[in-house]
Amino acid sequence: TQDASTSVPAGSDGSAAAGRSAGGEMKAWSDGQRFGEDEHGQEQLLDENGTQVMMAWERPYMVRCIDALQITEADSVLEIGFGCGYSADRIQAARPRRHTIIECAEPVLERLRAWAAARPG
């Protein structure tokens, strides 16, 4: 048997190379994301094909979702994906003990870094 610490995830054909290829596709997709505006001048996040990933009209929904979590100052929050930052803003309003964000898209990371620089800790 193979030690789990040395195993390499295989692709659908069982090869490690296929797994690396899928990672490359994810990187290409995430790095192709960009911010823009819709036909009404509202902010949106688009993928490399121009498909909407996040739109400004989603903000109220995101706020309600975060509010439903009832985050307190004693909580630690792990947020997967920054997007337009709507959830992150609401999470910060709750002043959790810790708020960690994981983001893979370089264009979104640029915005995340600027957002984080304006906050304590």
Backbone as numpy.savetxt, mean C-alpha at the origin, in Angstrom:
# Nx Ny Nz CAx CAy CAz Cx Cy Cz
13.98 -34.33 3.26 13.15 -33.14 3.26 14.02 -31.90 3.26
13.48 -30.83 2.73 14.22 -29.58 2.64 13.92 -28.73 3.86
14.94 -28.11 4.42 14.79 -27.20 5.55 13.99 -25.99 5.10
12.97 -25.62 5.86 12.09 -24.50 5.48 12.86 -23.19 5.34
13.95 -23.04 6.09 14.68 -21.78 6.03 15.45 -21.61 4.73
15.62 -22.70 3.98 16.35 -22.60 2.72 15.46 -22.83 1.51
14.18 -23.02 1.72 13.30 -23.29 0.59 13.05 -22.03 -0.21
12.82 -22.21 -1.49 12.52 -21.12 -2.40 11.12 -21.35 -2.94
10.23 -20.35 -2.83 8.88 -20.55 -3.36 8.95 -20.86 -4.85
8.22 -21.84 -5.26 8.22 -22.24 -6.67 7.08 -21.58 -7.41
7.26 -21.43 -8.71 6.20 -20.91 -9.56 5.17 -21.98 -9.84
4.20 -21.68 -10.65 3.14 -22.63 -10.94 3.66 -23.87 -11.64
4.80 -23.76 -12.31 5.38 -24.93 -12.96 6.38 -25.65 -12.07
6.49 -25.20 -10.81 7.39 -25.83 -9.86 8.80 -25.28 -9.87
9.09 -24.33 -10.73 10.44 -23.81 -10.81 10.61 -22.55 -9.98
11.78 -22.38 -9.42 12.08 -21.16 -8.69 12.12 -19.97 -9.64
12.54 -20.19 -10.87 12.62 -19.09 -11.84 11.25 -18.48 -12.09
10.22 -19.31 -12.12 8.87 -18.78 -12.33 8.47 -17.88 -11.17
8.88 -18.24 -9.96 8.60 -17.40 -8.80 9.27 -16.05 -8.93
10.50 -16.04 -9.41 11.20 -14.77 -9.60 10.52 -13.95 -10.68
10.05 -14.60 -11.72 9.37 -13.90 -12.80 8.11 -13.20 -12.28
7.36 -13.90 -11.45 6.15 -13.29 -10.88 6.52 -12.07 -10.05
7.62 -12.15 -9.31 8.07 -11.00 -8.53 8.43 -9.84 -9.43
9.04 -10.15 -10.55 9.39 -9.11 -11.51 8.15 -8.44 -12.09
7.13 -9.24 -12.35 5.87 -8.68 -12.85 5.24 -7.76 -11.82
5.30 -8.16 -10.55 4.73 -7.33 -9.48 5.50 -6.02 -9.39
6.81 -6.08 -9.48 7.61 -4.86 -9.40 7.29 -3.94 -10.58
7.17 -4.50 -11.77 6.84 -3.68 -12.94 5.47 -3.03 -12.75
4.50 -3.80 -12.24 3.17 -3.25 -12.01 3.21 -2.14 -10.97
3.87 -2.41 -9.85 3.87 -1.43 -8.77 4.66 -0.18 -9.14
5.78 -0.34 -9.81 6.58 0.83 -10.19 5.93 1.64 -11.30
4.97 1.04 -12.00 4.25 1.75 -13.05 3.09 2.58 -12.54
2.84 2.52 -11.24 1.73 3.30 -10.69 2.06 4.79 -10.74
1.01 5.59 -10.87 1.20 7.04 -10.92 -0.06 7.73 -10.40
0.12 8.93 -9.93 -0.99 9.74 -9.46 -1.46 10.64 -10.59
-2.74 10.86 -10.64 -3.31 11.74 -11.65 -4.65 12.25 -11.17
-5.40 12.81 -12.10 -6.73 13.32 -11.79 -7.74 12.71 -12.75
-8.96 12.51 -12.25 -10.01 12.01 -13.12 -10.63 13.17 -13.89
-11.69 12.91 -14.63 -12.31 13.94 -15.46 -12.93 15.08 -14.65
-13.08 14.87 -13.33 -13.65 15.91 -12.46 -12.56 16.63 -11.64
-11.31 16.34 -11.95 -10.21 16.96 -11.24 -9.92 16.34 -9.88
-10.49 15.17 -9.63 -10.28 14.48 -8.36 -9.05 13.57 -8.46
-8.31 13.49 -7.36 -7.11 12.66 -7.32 -7.44 11.18 -7.53
-6.54 10.51 -8.23 -6.65 9.06 -8.37 -5.26 8.46 -8.52
-5.15 7.20 -8.14 -3.92 6.44 -8.31 -4.20 5.43 -9.41
-3.33 5.40 -10.41 -3.50 4.53 -11.58 -2.35 3.54 -11.67
-2.63 2.37 -12.24 -1.54 1.42 -12.47 -0.91 1.70 -13.83
0.03 0.85 -14.21 0.78 1.08 -15.46 -0.10 1.08 -16.70
-1.28 0.46 -16.61 -2.20 0.40 -17.75 -3.27 1.49 -17.70
-3.19 2.36 -16.71 -4.19 3.41 -16.56 -5.43 2.95 -15.81
-5.39 1.75 -15.26 -6.51 1.24 -14.47 -6.50 1.89 -13.10
-7.66 2.31 -12.65 -7.76 2.97 -11.35 -7.45 1.99 -10.22
-6.57 2.40 -9.33 -6.22 1.63 -8.14 -6.94 2.21 -6.93
-6.96 3.54 -6.82 -7.66 4.23 -5.74 -8.12 5.58 -6.26
-9.32 5.97 -5.83 -9.89 7.23 -6.28 -10.37 8.05 -5.08
-10.43 9.35 -5.26 -10.82 10.26 -4.18 -12.20 9.95 -3.62
-13.11 9.48 -4.45 -14.46 9.20 -3.96 -14.49 8.07 -2.94
-13.40 7.30 -2.84 -13.33 6.20 -1.88 -13.00 6.68 -0.46
-12.56 7.92 -0.33 -12.12 8.42 0.98 -13.16 8.23 2.08
-14.43 8.61 1.90 -15.41 8.42 2.99 -15.54 6.95 3.41
-15.48 6.06 2.45 -15.55 4.63 2.76 -14.34 4.21 3.59
-13.16 4.66 3.18 -11.93 4.31 3.90 -11.98 4.84 5.34
-12.48 6.05 5.50 -12.61 6.65 6.83 -13.55 5.80 7.70
-14.68 5.39 7.14 -15.62 4.55 7.91 -14.99 3.22 8.30
-14.22 2.65 7.40 -13.55 1.37 7.70 -12.57 1.54 8.86
-11.78 2.60 8.83 -10.82 2.84 9.91 -11.56 3.14 11.21
-12.60 3.93 11.16 -13.38 4.23 12.37 -13.94 2.95 12.99
-14.35 2.01 12.16 -14.92 0.75 12.66 -13.88 -0.06 13.45
-12.61 0.18 13.19 -11.56 -0.53 13.92 -11.41 -0.04 15.36
-11.90 1.14 15.64 -11.84 1.73 16.98 -10.40 1.72 17.52
-9.50 2.28 16.75 -8.09 2.34 17.12 -7.92 3.27 18.31
-7.09 2.84 19.27 -6.80 3.66 20.45 -5.31 3.97 20.51
-4.94 4.80 21.46 -3.53 5.14 21.65 -2.70 3.96 22.13
-3.33 2.90 22.57 -2.62 1.70 23.02 -2.35 0.73 21.87
-2.92 0.98 20.72 -2.84 0.03 19.60 -1.60 0.22 18.74
-1.19 -0.88 18.13 -0.19 -0.88 17.06 -0.93 -1.27 15.79
-0.69 -0.53 14.72 -1.42 -0.75 13.47 -0.44 -1.08 12.36
-0.72 -2.15 11.63 0.04 -2.50 10.44 -0.87 -2.24 9.25
-0.47 -1.32 8.41 -1.25 -0.95 7.23 -0.53 -1.46 5.99
-1.23 -2.23 5.18 -0.65 -2.77 3.95 -1.10 -1.89 2.79
-0.18 -1.14 2.25 -0.47 -0.25 1.13 -0.86 1.14 1.61
-0.21 2.14 1.05 -0.48 3.53 1.41 -1.49 4.17 0.46
-1.43 3.81 -0.81 -2.35 4.37 -1.80 -2.29 5.89 -1.80
-3.43 6.51 -1.63 -3.51 7.98 -1.57 -3.38 8.50 -0.15
-3.21 7.62 0.81 -3.00 8.03 2.20 -4.27 8.27 2.99
-5.42 7.94 2.44 -6.68 8.21 3.14 -6.77 7.46 4.46
-6.45 6.18 4.44 -6.51 5.39 5.67 -5.43 5.85 6.65
-4.26 6.11 6.13 -3.15 6.53 6.99 -3.49 7.81 7.75
-4.11 8.76 7.07 -4.51 10.00 7.74 -5.47 9.71 8.89
-6.43 8.84 8.64 -7.43 8.54 9.67 -6.81 7.75 10.82
-5.92 6.83 10.49 -5.23 6.07 11.54 -4.43 7.02 12.42
-3.72 7.95 11.82 -2.93 8.91 12.59 -3.80 9.78 13.48
-5.00 10.08 13.04 -5.91 10.88 13.86 -6.25 10.18 15.17
-6.17 8.85 15.17 -6.43 8.07 16.39 -5.21 8.00 17.30
-4.06 8.46 16.83 -2.81 8.51 17.58 -2.40 7.15 18.17
-2.32 6.11 17.34 -1.92 4.80 17.86 -0.48 4.83 18.37
-0.17 3.88 19.23 1.18 3.77 19.79 2.19 3.60 18.66
1.84 2.79 17.68 2.72 2.53 16.54 1.86 2.36 15.29
2.36 2.88 14.18 1.66 2.77 12.90 2.72 2.45 11.86
2.70 1.24 11.35 3.66 0.79 10.35 2.94 0.61 9.03
3.53 1.13 7.97 2.93 1.03 6.64 3.90 0.28 5.73
3.38 -0.71 5.02 4.16 -1.44 4.03 3.66 -1.02 2.66
4.57 -0.60 1.81 4.22 -0.16 0.46 5.29 -0.64 -0.50
4.88 -1.13 -1.67 5.85 -1.67 -2.63 6.03 -0.81 -3.88
5.15 0.12 -4.12 5.22 0.93 -5.34 6.08 2.17 -5.12
7.14 2.28 -5.86 8.07 3.40 -5.67 7.39 4.76 -5.81
6.52 4.98 -6.79 5.86 6.29 -6.86 5.01 6.58 -5.62
4.39 5.56 -5.06 3.59 5.75 -3.85 4.51 5.93 -2.65
5.63 5.21 -2.64 6.61 5.37 -1.56 7.12 6.81 -1.48
7.31 7.44 -2.61 7.75 8.84 -2.61 6.75 9.71 -1.86
5.49 9.50 -2.13 4.45 10.28 -1.44 4.39 9.89 0.04
4.53 8.61 0.32 4.53 8.13 1.71 5.67 8.76 2.50
6.84 8.82 1.92 7.99 9.41 2.62 7.73 10.88 2.97
7.17 11.62 2.05 6.85 13.03 2.32 5.78 13.13 3.40
4.79 12.28 3.34 3.72 12.25 4.34 4.31 11.94 5.71
5.17 10.93 5.79 5.76 10.51 7.07 6.68 11.58 7.64
7.38 12.30 6.79 8.31 13.33 7.26 7.58 14.46 7.99
6.31 14.62 7.69 5.51 15.68 8.31 4.86 15.24 9.62
5.19 14.03 10.07 4.58 13.50 11.29 5.64 13.15 12.32
5.27 13.22 13.60 6.23 12.89 14.65 6.54 11.40 14.68
7.75 11.08 15.11 8.15 9.69 15.34 8.38 8.96 14.11
